[in-house]
Amino acid sequence: MEPHRRSRRQFLQTGAALAAPLIVAPRVLGAGGATAPSERVGLACIGVGGQGSGNMNAFLQDERVEVRAICDVEQAHRERALAACKLGADAGYNDFRELLAREDIDAVMIATPDHWHAVITAAAVRAGKDIYCEKPLAASVAEGRFVSDLVRDEERVLQCGTWRRSGVYSRMACEWVRNGYIGDLKRVEVGVPGKFAVRGGFSGLEEPMPVPAGFDYEMWAGTTPEAPYTAARCHFNFRWVDAYAPGYITDWGAHFIDVAHWGMDADATGPVEVSAGEVSRREKGIYDAPESFKLRYAYAGGVELEMFSTTDAAAYGTKFIGTEGSVFVENLKLETDPPGLRQTKLKEGDLRLFESRHHHRNFIDAVLTRGRTAAPVEVAHRAASACQLGAIAAKLGRALKFDPEAETFVGDAEADALLHRDLHGWELV
């Protein structure tokens, strides 16, 4: 991976010196049991649109957190978040690099478009911050590997926004599978939406238009190819532009394959084969990500995983199929075959998986104690990279063999080239 452009490198060298890691000691309680102000985690929020504002509000509910800075390339988003946090204009930033130089920021929440995740995460690590990063962890397999290694080596805390790891039903389902209550696991089915949920009434056929005042489109596009501005490609709808993301393959797929890996005991590995079928894309316009697909994965040990697009919302989720039964889980839905399996209680000696009751609070717990998170960096990388491998198979239209230890394809230079992404003037350091 290349490092950030020269001016970026110089900035980080200076910024890292200013922003030495601040490790918060175990909390000291103030009057009435409240967390003393000096012991609060100083949080900065980078990207405060839809998901970002939801994350920010969740952190505002935690008495141990003080949101101290906001970064967003859209002035309206930035000002709305500053008001919600009761912060002045001087706490708002357009450029994340300026924010990361602040000594009073202990951790950052990143909810930008996917193409920024790895670059900002790496910069935050170098600046000594802990990170809550939305899924997918990165926009390519190589970026994810870089970030995972960096977070590990620098001993930072990272929580990925794959919040189903903090869902009780996800944990129960995976514990039943891991303890053999459905027999030997043979197959996992992951259903994701099969039609783009375009917001704002856009068709993807819109003509270029002037960039609106208060929106730094150049910074928003950042690591992606130069393209004329149209509102149709920005904010939520970036997902449907293949240069930015492969649609629901990584959007919902990162959530559900994460659950699949948890139940498969595959958190530290990946598939050995991947293929794609029934792939369709829109023939005209900028929305060219895969809209429907059927991705097939084979894992060492014989378990097969299939991720398919569907218009049947009841099929959205993760289904584990074993020799003696099955379990389907998605958020607050938990279904078993046979039905009686749903009453299963773990026995003494059964494996119990990591328990988190609240994804955002679990992150702050880990920041304070230097403990683990529910969705740590390597787990997040493996879930995202499985999705990205499926997107590569969909692009090339052929079956691929993959070495999950080396994280390269077997004898396929063309596929290997797609493990990396041109960052268009930006670099990872």
C-alpha positions as CSV (number, residue, x, y, z in Angstrom):
1,M,0.0,0.0,0.0
2,E,1.2,3.5,-0.8
3,P,1.5,6.0,2.0
4,H,-0.7,9.7,2.0
5,R,0.7,12.4,-0.3
6,R,3.8,14.2,0.9
7,S,2.0,17.1,2.5
8,R,-0.2,14.5,4.3
9,R,2.9,12.7,5.6
10,Q,4.4,15.9,6.9
11,F,1.2,16.8,8.5
12,L,0.9,13.4,10.3
13,Q,4.5,13.5,11.5
14,T,3.7,16.9,13.1
15,G,0.3,15.9,14.3
16,A,1.4,12.6,15.9
17,A,3.9,14.6,18.0
18,L,1.2,16.9,19.2
19,A,-1.4,14.2,19.7
20,A,0.3,11.5,21.8
21,P,-1.9,8.6,22.8
22,L,-4.1,9.4,25.7
23,I,-5.1,6.3,27.6
24,V,-7.9,7.0,30.0
25,A,-7.5,5.4,33.4
26,P,-10.2,3.3,35.0
27,R,-13.0,5.7,35.6
28,V,-13.0,7.9,38.7
29,L,-16.5,8.7,39.8
30,G,-17.6,12.2,40.6
31,A,-20.3,13.5,42.8
32,G,-23.5,11.4,42.8
33,G,-21.8,8.6,40.9
34,A,-21.4,10.6,37.7
35,T,-18.2,10.2,35.7
36,A,-15.9,13.1,36.6
37,P,-15.3,15.5,33.6
38,S,-11.6,14.8,33.7
39,E,-12.2,11.1,33.1
40,R,-14.6,11.4,30.2
41,V,-13.6,10.0,26.8
42,G,-13.1,13.0,24.5
43,L,-14.8,11.9,21.2
44,A,-14.8,13.4,17.8
45,C,-17.3,12.5,15.1
46,I,-16.2,12.4,11.5
47,G,-19.1,12.1,9.1
48,V,-22.4,13.0,10.7
49,G,-25.0,12.3,8.0
50,G,-27.6,9.5,8.5
51,Q,-25.6,6.7,10.2
52,G,-23.1,9.1,11.6
53,S,-25.7,11.2,13.4
54,G,-27.2,8.0,14.8
55,N,-23.9,6.9,16.2
56,M,-23.2,10.4,17.6
57,N,-26.6,10.4,19.4
58,A,-25.8,7.0,20.9
59,F,-22.5,8.2,22.3
60,L,-24.2,11.3,23.6
61,Q,-26.3,9.0,25.8
62,D,-23.2,7.6,27.5
63,E,-22.3,9.7,30.6
64,R,-18.6,8.7,30.1
65,V,-18.4,10.5,26.7
66,E,-17.9,14.1,25.9
67,V,-18.2,14.9,22.1
68,R,-15.7,17.6,21.6
69,A,-15.4,18.1,17.8
70,I,-17.3,17.5,14.6
71,C,-16.0,16.9,11.1
72,D,-18.1,16.8,7.9
73,V,-17.6,18.1,4.4
74,E,-21.2,19.4,4.3
75,Q,-21.7,22.6,6.2
76,A,-25.4,21.8,7.0
77,H,-24.5,18.4,8.5
78,R,-21.7,19.9,10.5
79,E,-23.7,22.8,11.9
80,R,-26.6,20.5,12.9
81,A,-24.3,18.2,14.8
82,L,-22.5,21.0,16.5
83,A,-25.9,22.3,17.7
84,A,-26.9,18.8,19.0
85,C,-23.6,18.6,20.9
86,K,-23.9,22.2,22.2
87,L,-20.5,23.1,20.6
88,G,-19.4,26.3,19.0
89,A,-18.3,26.8,15.4
90,D,-14.6,26.5,16.4
91,A,-15.3,22.8,17.1
92,G,-16.3,22.1,13.6
93,Y,-14.0,20.9,10.8
94,N,-14.1,20.3,7.1
95,D,-10.7,18.4,7.1
96,F,-10.3,15.4,9.4
97,R,-6.5,16.0,9.5
98,E,-7.0,19.2,11.5
99,L,-9.3,17.5,14.0
100,L,-6.9,14.6,14.5
101,A,-4.1,17.0,15.7
102,R,-6.2,18.0,18.7
103,E,-4.7,16.7,22.0
104,D,-8.1,16.5,23.8
105,I,-9.5,13.9,21.4
106,D,-9.1,10.4,22.7
107,A,-11.3,8.5,20.2
108,V,-13.1,9.1,16.8
109,M,-16.3,7.9,15.3
110,I,-16.0,7.5,11.5
111,A,-19.2,7.3,9.4
112,T,-18.0,8.7,6.1
113,P,-18.7,6.9,2.7
114,D,-16.8,3.6,2.5
115,H,-14.0,4.9,0.3
116,W,-12.7,7.1,3.2
117,H,-12.8,4.5,6.0
118,A,-9.3,3.0,5.7
119,V,-7.5,6.3,5.1
120,I,-9.1,8.1,8.1
121,T,-8.7,5.1,10.3
122,A,-5.0,4.8,9.6
123,A,-4.5,8.5,10.2
124,A,-6.4,8.3,13.5
125,V,-4.2,5.4,14.6
126,R,-1.1,7.3,13.8
127,A,-2.5,10.2,15.8
128,G,-3.0,8.0,18.9
129,K,-6.8,7.8,18.8
130,D,-9.1,4.8,19.3
131,I,-11.7,4.3,16.6
132,Y,-15.3,3.4,16.1
133,C,-15.6,2.8,12.3
134,E,-18.6,2.1,10.3
135,K,-18.7,-1.0,8.2
136,P,-17.2,-2.1,5.9
137,L,-13.8,-1.6,7.6
138,A,-12.2,-0.7,4.2
139,A,-13.0,-0.5,0.5
140,S,-10.5,-3.1,-0.6
141,V,-8.9,-6.3,0.8
142,A,-5.5,-4.7,0.8
143,E,-6.7,-1.6,2.7
144,G,-8.4,-3.8,5.3
145,R,-5.2,-5.8,5.8
146,F,-3.2,-2.7,6.2
147,V,-5.6,-1.2,8.8
148,S,-5.9,-4.4,10.7
149,D,-2.2,-4.8,11.1
150,L,-1.7,-1.2,12.0
151,V,-4.4,-1.2,14.7
152,R,-2.8,-4.3,16.2
153,D,0.7,-3.1,16.0
154,E,-0.1,0.3,17.5
155,E,-2.3,-1.3,20.2
156,R,-5.4,0.9,19.5
157,V,-9.0,0.0,20.3
158,L,-11.3,-0.4,17.3
159,Q,-14.9,-1.3,17.2
160,C,-16.5,-1.8,13.8
161,G,-20.1,-0.8,13.3
162,T,-21.2,-4.4,12.7
163,W,-23.6,-4.0,15.6
164,R,-25.2,-7.4,15.3
165,R,-22.3,-8.7,17.3
166,S,-23.9,-7.0,20.3
167,G,-27.3,-8.5,19.6
168,V,-28.5,-11.2,21.9
169,Y,-30.1,-13.3,19.2
170,S,-27.0,-13.3,17.0
171,R,-25.0,-14.5,19.9
172,M,-27.5,-17.2,20.9
173,A,-27.7,-18.5,17.3
174,C,-23.9,-18.6,16.9
175,E,-23.5,-20.3,20.3
176,W,-26.0,-23.0,19.3
177,V,-24.2,-23.6,16.0
178,R,-20.7,-23.6,17.6
179,N,-21.8,-26.1,20.3
180,G,-23.3,-28.5,17.7
181,Y,-27.0,-28.1,18.5
182,I,-27.8,-28.2,14.8
183,G,-25.4,-31.1,14.2
184,D,-22.4,-30.6,11.9
185,L,-22.6,-27.2,10.1
186,K,-22.8,-27.7,6.3
187,R,-24.1,-24.6,4.8
188,V,-24.8,-20.9,5.5
189,E,-27.3,-18.8,3.5
190,V,-27.2,-15.0,3.6
191,G,-30.0,-13.0,2.1
192,V,-29.6,-9.3,1.3
193,P,-31.9,-6.8,-0.6
194,G,-32.2,-7.3,-4.3
195,K,-33.1,-3.8,-5.5
196,F,-31.3,-0.5,-4.8
197,A,-33.1,1.7,-2.3
198,V,-32.3,5.0,-4.0
199,R,-33.1,8.0,-1.9
200,G,-34.1,11.4,-3.1
201,G,-36.0,10.3,-6.2
202,F,-32.8,10.0,-8.3
203,S,-32.6,7.7,-11.3
204,G,-28.9,7.6,-11.8
205,L,-29.4,9.3,-15.2
206,E,-29.0,12.8,-14.0
207,E,-26.7,15.3,-15.8
208,P,-23.8,17.0,-14.1
209,M,-24.8,20.0,-12.0
210,P,-23.1,22.8,-10.0
211,V,-21.7,21.8,-6.6
212,P,-24.0,23.4,-4.0
213,A,-22.6,26.0,-1.6
214,G,-21.4,24.6,1.7
215,F,-20.5,21.2,0.2
216,D,-16.8,20.3,-0.4
217,Y,-17.4,17.8,-3.2
218,E,-13.6,17.4,-3.9
219,M,-13.0,16.3,-0.3
220,W,-16.1,14.1,-0.3
221,A,-14.8,12.2,-3.5
222,G,-11.3,12.0,-2.0
223,T,-9.9,8.6,-2.9
224,T,-12.2,7.9,-5.8
225,P,-11.9,8.7,-9.6
226,E,-12.6,12.2,-10.7
227,A,-16.2,12.6,-11.8
228,P,-18.6,15.5,-12.4
229,Y,-20.8,16.4,-9.5
230,T,-24.4,15.3,-9.4
231,A,-26.5,15.0,-6.2
232,A,-27.5,11.5,-7.4
233,R,-24.0,10.1,-6.6
234,C,-23.6,11.5,-3.1
235,H,-24.6,10.8,0.5
236,F,-26.6,7.5,0.9
237,N,-26.6,6.8,-2.9
238,F,-22.9,6.4,-3.3
239,R,-23.4,2.7,-2.6
240,W,-24.9,2.2,-6.1
241,V,-21.8,3.6,-7.9
242,D,-19.3,0.8,-8.5
243,A,-16.3,3.1,-8.1
244,Y,-17.4,3.7,-4.6
245,A,-18.9,0.5,-3.4
246,P,-20.4,-2.8,-4.8
247,G,-24.0,-2.1,-3.6
248,Y,-25.6,-4.4,-1.1
249,I,-22.7,-6.9,-1.4
250,T,-20.7,-4.8,1.2
251,D,-23.6,-2.7,2.6
252,W,-25.7,-5.4,4.1
253,G,-23.3,-8.2,3.3
254,A,-20.7,-6.9,5.8
255,H,-23.3,-7.3,8.6
256,F,-24.6,-10.7,7.7
257,I,-21.3,-12.4,6.7
258,D,-20.0,-11.1,10.0
259,V,-22.6,-13.1,11.8
260,A,-22.0,-16.1,9.5
261,H,-18.3,-16.0,10.3
262,W,-19.1,-15.9,14.0
263,G,-21.1,-19.0,13.8
264,M,-18.7,-20.7,11.4
265,D,-15.7,-20.0,13.7
266,A,-14.2,-18.2,10.7
267,D,-13.4,-14.8,12.3
268,A,-9.7,-15.1,11.5
269,T,-9.9,-16.6,8.0
270,G,-11.7,-16.4,4.7
271,P,-13.0,-18.6,1.8
272,V,-10.8,-20.8,-0.3
273,E,-13.1,-20.5,-3.4
274,V,-15.6,-17.9,-4.5
275,S,-17.8,-17.6,-7.6
276,A,-20.6,-15.3,-8.7
277,G,-23.7,-16.0,-10.8
278,E,-27.0,-14.3,-11.8
279,V,-25.2,-10.9,-11.6
280,S,-27.2,-8.0,-13.1
281,R,-26.3,-4.3,-13.3
282,R,-28.2,-1.3,-14.7
283,E,-27.4,-0.8,-18.3
284,K,-27.5,3.0,-18.2
285,G,-26.5,5.8,-15.8
286,I,-24.1,6.1,-12.9
287,Y,-25.7,3.3,-10.7
288,D,-23.6,0.5,-12.0
289,A,-22.9,-1.6,-8.9
290,P,-24.3,-5.2,-8.9
291,E,-28.0,-5.0,-8.2
292,S,-28.8,-8.7,-8.1
293,F,-26.4,-11.6,-7.6
294,K,-25.7,-15.0,-6.1
295,L,-22.3,-15.4,-4.6
296,R,-21.0,-18.8,-3.6
297,Y,-18.1,-19.4,-1.1
298,A,-16.3,-22.5,0.0
299,Y,-14.4,-22.6,3.3
300,A,-11.7,-25.0,4.4
301,G,-13.4,-27.8,6.3
302,G,-16.3,-28.1,3.8
303,V,-18.7,-25.4,4.9
304,E,-20.4,-23.6,2.0
305,L,-21.8,-20.0,2.2
306,E,-24.1,-18.4,-0.3
307,M,-25.0,-14.7,-0.3
308,F,-27.9,-14.0,-2.6
309,S,-30.0,-10.9,-3.4
310,T,-33.8,-11.2,-2.9
311,T,-36.9,-9.0,-2.9
312,D,-38.3,-11.1,-0.1
313,A,-37.6,-9.1,3.1
314,A,-38.3,-12.2,5.2
315,A,-35.2,-13.8,3.8
316,Y,-32.8,-10.9,4.9
317,G,-30.5,-12.4,7.4
318,T,-28.2,-15.3,8.2
319,K,-29.3,-19.0,8.2
320,F,-27.1,-21.8,9.5
321,I,-28.0,-25.3,8.2
322,G,-26.6,-28.4,9.9
323,T,-27.1,-32.1,9.7
324,E,-29.7,-32.0,12.5
325,G,-31.4,-28.7,12.1
326,S,-31.1,-25.0,11.2
327,V,-31.3,-21.6,12.8
328,F,-32.1,-18.3,11.1
329,V,-31.3,-14.9,12.7
330,E,-31.7,-11.3,11.9
331,N,-31.8,-8.6,14.5
332,L,-34.9,-9.4,16.6
333,K,-35.9,-12.5,14.5
334,L,-34.8,-15.9,15.6
335,E,-36.2,-19.0,14.0
336,T,-35.2,-22.7,14.4
337,D,-35.9,-26.0,12.8
338,P,-37.0,-28.0,14.7
339,P,-38.9,-25.3,16.6
340,G,-37.9,-26.8,20.0
341,L,-34.3,-25.8,19.4
342,R,-35.3,-22.2,20.2
343,Q,-35.7,-23.3,23.9
344,T,-32.1,-24.6,24.1
345,K,-30.1,-23.5,27.1
346,L,-26.4,-23.8,27.1
347,K,-24.9,-26.5,29.4
348,E,-21.9,-26.3,31.7
349,G,-18.9,-26.7,29.6
350,D,-20.5,-25.3,26.4
351,L,-18.6,-22.6,24.6
352,R,-19.9,-19.1,25.4
353,L,-19.1,-16.3,23.0
354,F,-18.2,-12.7,23.8
355,E,-21.1,-10.9,25.3
356,S,-21.9,-7.2,24.6
357,R,-25.2,-5.7,25.4
358,H,-24.7,-2.3,23.7
359,H,-22.4,-1.8,20.8
360,H,-21.5,1.8,21.5
361,R,-21.1,1.4,25.2
362,N,-18.9,-1.7,24.6
363,F,-16.5,0.5,22.6
364,I,-16.3,3.0,25.4
365,D,-15.8,0.2,27.9
366,A,-12.8,-1.0,25.8
367,V,-11.4,2.5,25.5
368,L,-11.4,2.9,29.3
369,T,-10.1,-0.6,30.2
370,R,-8.0,-1.3,27.1
371,G,-10.1,-4.5,26.8
372,R,-11.6,-6.1,23.7
373,T,-14.5,-4.9,21.6
374,A,-17.4,-7.0,20.2
375,A,-16.3,-6.3,16.6
376,P,-12.5,-6.0,16.7
377,V,-10.4,-5.0,13.7
378,E,-9.4,-8.4,12.4
379,V,-12.9,-9.8,12.6
380,A,-14.2,-6.7,10.8
381,H,-11.5,-7.1,8.1
382,R,-12.4,-10.7,7.4
383,A,-16.1,-10.0,7.1
384,A,-15.5,-7.1,4.8
385,S,-12.9,-8.9,2.7
386,A,-15.2,-11.9,2.1
387,C,-17.7,-9.4,0.6
388,Q,-15.0,-7.8,-1.5
389,L,-13.9,-11.1,-2.8
390,G,-17.5,-11.8,-3.9
391,A,-17.6,-8.4,-5.7
392,I,-14.4,-9.3,-7.5
393,A,-15.9,-12.6,-8.7
394,A,-19.0,-10.7,-9.8
395,K,-16.8,-8.3,-11.8
396,L,-14.6,-11.0,-13.5
397,G,-17.5,-13.5,-14.0
398,R,-15.5,-16.6,-13.2
399,A,-14.7,-18.9,-10.2
400,L,-11.7,-17.9,-8.2
401,K,-9.4,-19.8,-5.8
402,F,-8.2,-17.8,-2.8
403,D,-5.5,-18.3,-0.2
404,P,-7.0,-16.8,3.1
405,E,-3.6,-16.9,4.9
406,A,-1.7,-15.0,2.2
407,E,-4.8,-13.1,1.1
408,T,-4.1,-13.5,-2.5
409,F,-5.8,-15.4,-5.3
410,V,-4.2,-18.6,-6.5
411,G,-2.5,-18.2,-9.9
412,D,-4.7,-15.2,-11.0
413,A,-2.8,-12.0,-11.5
414,E,-5.9,-10.2,-12.9
415,A,-7.9,-11.0,-9.8
416,D,-5.0,-10.1,-7.5
417,A,-4.9,-6.6,-9.1
418,L,-8.4,-6.0,-7.8
419,L,-7.4,-6.6,-4.2
420,H,-5.9,-3.1,-4.3
421,R,-7.5,0.2,-5.1
422,D,-6.0,3.4,-6.6
423,L,-6.4,6.1,-3.9
424,H,-6.2,8.9,-6.4
425,G,-3.6,11.1,-4.8
426,W,-4.2,9.9,-1.2
427,E,-2.1,7.2,0.5
428,L,-2.2,5.0,3.5
429,V,0.6,5.5,6.1
